[in-house]
């Protein structure tokens, strides 16, 4: 979670990171690079993460001030 000041109050802004795990000679490694075959799974996982975060945000809507849209690259 990232925390941002909105109208003078600290607001938690959900965030995610995505990485691909693979084995190289029996050793687990991670990368942020995706090949074409990874993209459909990444799209599916990102969609599920978005749905989860939005449903969680709606459940907390009464607890937090109105948030502005934040896009991080």
N, C-alpha and C positions, 0 to 999 in steps of 0.2 A: 504494500500500500504506500502510496505517496500522500503526503499531507500538504494541503494548500490553504491559504487564508482566503475566505470568501466572506465578504461583508463583516470582516473583523473576527470571524470564527474559524477555527481549524476544521477542515473538512477532509475526510479520507477519500482519495481518488484511487479506485482500483486500477491495478496494472498487471500485466502478464509479461512473461518472456517465453520465447519458444526456441527450442534447440532439438537437434536430431541426435539420438544416441546410437552408437554402432560399436561393433567389436573389431579390433585389429589384432590378429594373432592372439585371441583370447582375452585381450585387455579392453575394457569398456572405455570409450572416448565420446566426446561431445563436439558438435559443430553447430554453427548458426547457418551454414550453407545447406541449401536444399537442391536436389536435382528434380527433374521433371516428374519422376515417379513418386516423389515425396509430396508434391503439391496437393493432390486430391485429399490426402490424409491431413495435411496441414490446414487446408480450407475447412474440413469437417471439424477438426479440433478447435480452430479459431471461432467458428460459428457457435459451437457448444460453450466455449469460454464466454463469448459475448452474451449468449442467452442467460448463462448462469449469473454473470455480473449484473446484467440489467434486471433480472428478477430479484436479486439480492438488493439492488439499489431501490427498487420499488417497495420492497418490504421495509426499508429504512427511511422512506420518503418523509414520513412525519417527524423523524428525528433530526433531519439536517436542513439547512437553508437551501434554497434553490441553487443548483450547481450550474456553472457555465461549462460548456463543452471544452474539453482539453484533449488535444491530439498530440501525442508525443511520438517523435520519430527516432 
